[in-house]
Amino acid sequence: MSAQELDSLKAELLEAIARASDLSALEEVRVGALGKKGRVSALMQRLGSMPPEERRDFGQAVNTVKTAVAEALEARHTDLSRAATVAKLAHERADVTLPVREGPLSEGRIHPVSQVTDEITEIFADMGFRIAEGPDIETDFNNFTALNIPPEHPARQDHDTFYFAEGADGTRPVLRTHTSPVQIRAMLADRPPLRIIAPGRVYRCDSDQTHTPMFHQVEGLVIDEETHLGHLKWVLEEFCKASFEVPEVKMRFRASHFPFTEPSMEVDIGYAKVGDEIRIGEGDKWLEILGCGMVHPNVLKAVDLDPKKYQGFAFGMGIDRIAMLKYGMPDLRAFFSGDLRWLKHYASRRSPSPRSPRG
């Protein structure tokens, strides 16, 4: 191909680039010129069959055409891209007068367990209780021994309790089976008078409609020199009236047995069932809600308190059970399912109330 023919090809390609009306048409020109089977690429492939004395001059001439075409393509691409953006902006307009779409903060919910935990802590804070906390992984002493739970007690068995590997001292740490170890820690850390509640997660090997391997409890403890069962009864009655928002409640205290209290009692609350609704404070049906009793003298001895001088009461309840009762939920497992439909139905949109001071 002569120099005149190369100039003619160059002019033809530059004219095609200038005539391209959009990016799609420009791409067709690029492929036809510089693509694998393009006209300029075909010329470059001829170099291998040419004599050495012609190859250098012809190669330089073809490269000149290739460079000119590539520069023209880039410049035209810039112009067409800018024009496409301007056209898009002219046709695609945003209506800034539309209301702002709600974001994650407005869509968020307070889980029923968190909501009920806050309500419970507020009620007891009004009675002068402070919040105490402890670790989820506990020692055998805090979880069992100090609470007067003997070595042969069923609660210590592997089928009821989650144990960790045995340590160097021969003991096995345990995922706490109740929040009572917090009571032990509080009595070891401070001297009476004590008035605390201990909300938190607890763990047991159990799973069905009303039990889960991890659930939530709150326990209360009062230790001084004068507290008696009458005080315990008043505290629980006032809690139930405030929690279920009723003016009066019927409560029944039944004799029971817990290793860490003596005497021990289980507490039932009166209710009526109207359809699927449970109404607290009405009717003649009874529902167990918690366990309680006077702190066992052996528990006081375990934390170096003189049972002849100090006495007090303790109680414990399942927060999940209270939430089920308040919201009329039939299955405890739904609490941990992560179902957004369930959360939007039962969970609260209001901000959680500030907690009382922690101990």
C-alpha positions in Angstrom: 0.0 0.0 0.0 1.4 3.4 -1.0 1.7 6.4 1.1 -1.2 8.0 -0.8 -3.4 5.1 0.0 -2.5 5.3 3.7 -3.3 9.0 3.8 -6.6 8.2 2.1 -7.4 5.5 4.7 -6.5 7.9 7.5 -8.7 10.6 6.2 -11.6 8.2 5.8 -11.3 6.9 9.3 -11.0 10.4 10.8 -14.1 11.4 8.9 -16.0 8.4 10.2 -15.0 9.2 13.8 -16.2 12.8 13.4 -19.5 11.6 12.0 -20.2 9.2 14.9 -23.3 10.5 16.6 -23.1 8.5 19.8 -20.9 6.2 21.8 -22.3 3.1 20.2 -21.5 4.4 16.7 -18.1 5.4 17.8 -17.4 1.9 19.1 -18.3 0.4 15.7 -15.7 2.7 14.1 -13.1 1.8 16.6 -13.6 -1.9 16.1 -13.6 -1.5 12.3 -10.3 0.4 12.5 -8.3 -0.9 15.4 -10.1 -4.2 16.4 -8.6 -7.6 15.9 -9.9 -7.7 12.3 -9.9 -4.0 11.7 -8.4 -2.2 8.7 -5.4 -0.8 10.5 -4.7 -4.0 12.4 -4.8 -5.9 9.1 -2.0 -3.6 7.7 0.1 -4.3 10.8 -0.2 -8.0 10.2 1.3 -7.6 6.7 4.6 -6.5 8.2 5.7 -10.1 8.8 5.7 -11.0 5.1 7.4 -7.9 3.8 11.2 -7.6 2.9 13.3 -6.1 5.7 14.1 -3.0 3.6 10.4 -2.1 3.2 9.2 -3.2 6.6 10.6 -0.3 8.6 9.2 2.5 6.5 5.8 0.8 6.1 5.6 0.1 9.8 6.3 3.7 10.7 3.7 4.9 8.2 1.0 2.5 9.6 1.9 3.5 13.2 1.3 7.1 12.2 -2.2 6.3 11.0 -2.9 4.2 14.1 -1.8 6.9 16.5 -3.8 9.6 14.7 -6.9 7.4 14.7 -6.5 6.4 18.4 -6.2 10.1 19.4 -9.2 11.1 17.4 -11.2 8.2 19.0 -10.3 9.3 22.5 -11.1 13.0 21.8 -14.5 12.1 20.2 -15.3 9.7 23.1 -14.7 12.5 25.6 -17.1 14.8 23.7 -19.8 12.2 23.2 -19.6 11.2 26.9 -20.0 14.8 28.0 -23.0 15.2 25.7 -24.6 12.0 27.0 -24.3 13.2 30.6 -25.8 16.6 29.7 -28.7 14.8 27.9 -29.3 12.5 30.9 -29.3 15.3 33.4 -31.8 17.2 31.2 -34.3 14.3 31.2 -33.7 12.6 34.6 -34.6 15.1 37.3 -35.0 14.5 41.0 -38.0 15.9 42.7 -36.5 17.4 45.9 -39.9 18.2 47.2 -40.7 14.5 47.9 -40.5 13.4 51.6 -37.3 11.9 52.8 -37.4 8.1 52.9 -37.2 6.7 56.5 -33.8 5.3 57.4 -32.6 2.6 59.7 -32.9 4.7 62.9 -36.6 5.2 62.3 -37.1 1.5 61.3 -35.3 0.2 64.4 -37.1 -1.6 67.2 -36.6 -2.3 70.9 -36.7 -6.1 71.4 -39.4 -7.1 73.9 -36.8 -8.7 76.1 -34.8 -5.4 76.2 -38.1 -3.5 76.8 -39.2 -5.6 79.7 -35.7 -5.6 81.2 -35.7 -1.9 81.2 -39.2 -1.7 82.7 -38.3 -4.2 85.5 -35.1 -2.4 86.4 -36.9 0.9 86.6 -39.6 -0.5 88.9 -37.0 -1.9 91.3 -34.9 1.2 91.0 -37.9 3.2 92.4 -37.8 0.8 95.4 -34.2 1.6 96.1 -32.5 -1.4 94.3 -29.3 -0.9 92.4 -28.2 -3.0 89.4 -25.4 -5.5 89.9 -23.8 -7.5 87.1 -21.4 -10.4 86.7 -19.8 -12.5 84.0 -21.6 -15.1 81.9 -18.8 -17.6 82.6 -18.7 -18.4 86.3 -16.7 -20.5 88.8 -18.2 -23.6 90.3 -18.0 -21.9 93.7 -20.1 -18.8 92.7 -22.6 -20.8 90.6 -23.1 -23.8 92.9 -21.1 -24.2 96.1 -21.6 -20.8 97.7 -25.4 -21.1 96.9 -25.6 -24.3 99.1 -26.0 -26.6 96.0 -24.4 -29.9 97.0 -22.2 -32.0 94.7 -24.9 -34.6 94.1 -27.5 -32.0 93.1 -29.1 -32.7 89.6 -28.4 -29.1 88.5 -24.7 -29.9 88.5 -25.1 -32.7 85.9 -23.8 -32.4 82.4 -27.3 -32.9 80.9 -28.5 -29.7 82.7 -25.4 -27.5 82.6 -22.9 -26.2 80.0 -19.4 -26.9 81.3 -16.0 -25.8 80.0 -12.8 -27.9 80.0 -11.3 -28.7 83.4 -8.7 -26.1 84.6 -5.4 -26.6 86.3 -7.0 -26.6 89.7 -9.4 -29.4 88.8 -12.5 -27.3 88.6 -14.5 -26.6 85.5 -15.8 -23.1 84.6 -19.5 -23.1 83.8 -21.9 -21.0 81.8 -24.0 -19.6 84.7 -27.3 -21.4 85.1 -28.9 -18.5 87.0 -28.0 -14.9 87.9 -27.6 -15.9 91.6 -23.7 -15.9 91.3 -24.1 -12.1 91.0 -25.6 -12.1 94.5 -22.5 -14.0 95.8 -20.2 -11.5 94.1 -22.2 -8.5 95.5 -22.0 -9.9 99.1 -18.3 -10.6 98.8 -17.6 -7.1 97.5 -19.8 -5.1 99.9 -21.1 -5.4 103.4 -24.8 -5.1 104.3 -27.1 -3.4 104.0 -27.5 -4.6 100.4 -30.4 -4.1 98.0 -29.6 -5.3 94.4 -31.2 -6.7 91.3 -29.2 -8.7 88.8 -30.6 -9.0 85.2 -28.7 -11.0 82.6 -28.4 -14.0 80.3 -28.3 -17.5 81.7 -27.8 -20.9 80.1 -29.2 -24.4 80.6 -29.4 -27.6 78.4 -33.1 -27.3 77.6 -35.1 -26.4 74.5 -38.9 -26.5 73.8 -41.8 -24.2 73.4 -41.3 -22.6 76.8 -37.5 -23.2 77.3 -34.4 -22.2 75.4 -30.7 -23.0 76.0 -30.1 -19.3 76.6 -32.6 -17.1 78.3 -32.9 -14.1 80.6 -33.4 -13.8 84.3 -33.5 -11.1 86.9 -32.9 -11.8 90.6 -33.2 -9.6 93.6 -31.4 -9.7 96.9 -31.9 -7.7 100.2 -29.6 -8.3 103.1 -29.7 -6.4 106.4 -30.5 -7.0 110.1 -34.3 -6.6 110.0 -35.7 -7.7 106.7 -38.5 -10.4 106.9 -41.0 -12.2 104.7 -43.5 -9.3 105.0 -41.1 -7.1 103.2 -40.6 -9.7 100.5 -44.3 -10.0 100.0 -44.8 -6.2 99.7 -41.9 -5.9 97.2 -43.3 -8.6 94.9 -46.9 -7.3 95.1 -45.7 -3.7 94.2 -43.6 -5.1 91.4 -46.5 -7.0 89.8 -48.9 -4.1 90.0 -46.4 -1.8 88.4 -45.2 -4.3 85.8 -48.7 -5.4 84.6 -50.2 -1.9 85.1 -53.1 -3.1 87.3 -54.4 -1.5 90.6 -54.6 -4.8 92.5 -53.2 -8.3 92.1 -54.0 -11.6 93.6 -50.8 -13.5 94.7 -50.4 -17.0 96.1 -47.2 -18.0 98.0 -46.7 -21.8 97.9 -44.1 -23.7 100.0 -41.3 -25.0 97.8 -37.6 -25.9 98.0 -34.5 -24.1 96.7 -31.0 -24.9 98.1 -30.2 -21.2 98.6 -33.3 -20.1 100.5 -35.1 -21.3 103.6 -38.1 -21.0 103.8 -38.6 -21.1 100.0 -41.7 -20.3 98.1 -43.1 -20.3 94.5 -45.3 -17.3 93.7 -48.5 -17.6 91.6 -50.5 -14.6 90.2 -54.2 -14.6 89.6 -55.5 -14.2 86.0 -58.4 -14.7 83.7 -58.3 -15.8 80.1 -60.7 -14.1 77.7 -60.3 -15.6 74.3 -56.5 -15.5 73.6 -56.0 -12.6 76.0 -54.6 -13.1 79.5 -55.9 -10.5 82.0 -53.8 -10.2 85.2 -55.6 -9.3 88.3 -58.9 -10.9 87.2 -60.5 -14.3 87.4 -59.7 -17.4 89.5 -56.9 -19.0 87.5 -53.3 -19.1 88.8 -50.0 -18.8 86.9 -46.5 -19.3 88.4 -44.3 -16.4 87.8 -41.3 -16.6 90.1 -39.5 -18.2 93.1 -38.3 -16.6 96.3 -37.5 -17.1 99.9 -35.3 -16.0 102.8 -31.6 -16.3 102.2 -30.3 -19.6 103.6 -27.8 -19.3 106.5 -25.3 -21.4 104.6 -25.2 -18.9 101.8 -24.5 -16.1 104.3 -21.7 -18.2 105.9 -20.2 -18.8 102.4 -19.6 -15.1 102.0 -18.4 -14.5 105.6 -21.6 -13.0 106.9 -22.9 -13.9 110.4 -26.4 -15.5 109.9 -27.2 -14.7 113.6 -26.8 -11.0 112.8 -27.8 -10.7 109.1 -30.8 -12.0 107.2 -32.6 -11.1 104.0 -34.6 -12.4 101.1 -34.0 -13.3 97.4 -36.2 -13.8 94.4 -35.8 -14.7 90.8 -37.9 -14.6 87.7 -37.6 -15.3 83.9 -37.6 -12.0 82.0 -38.7 -13.9 78.8 -41.6 -15.4 80.7 -42.7 -12.0 81.9 -42.5 -10.7 78.4 -44.6 -13.6 77.1 -47.2 -12.9 79.7 -47.3 -9.1 79.0 -47.4 -9.4 75.2 -49.5 -12.7 75.0 -46.8 -14.6 73.1 -47.3 -18.4 72.8 -43.8 -19.6 71.9 -40.6 -18.5 73.6 -38.4 -19.6 70.7 -39.7 -16.7 68.5 -37.7 -14.4 70.8 -34.5 -15.7 69.2 -35.7 -16.4 65.6 -34.7 -13.0 64.1 -38.0 -12.8 62.2 -38.4 -9.1 61.1 -42.1 -9.5 60.8 -42.3 -10.7 64.4 -40.1 -7.9 65.6 -42.2 -5.3 63.8 -45.3 -6.7 65.4 -44.2 -7.0 69.0 -41.2 -4.7 69.4 -41.4 -1.1 70.6 -40.3 1.9 68.6 -39.8 4.1 71.6 -36.3 4.7 72.9 -35.3 2.6 75.9 -35.5 4.4 79.2 -32.2 5.2 81.0 -31.1 2.6 83.4 -30.6 3.2 87.1 -27.1 3.5 88.4 -25.1 0.2 88.2 -23.3 -1.3 91.1 
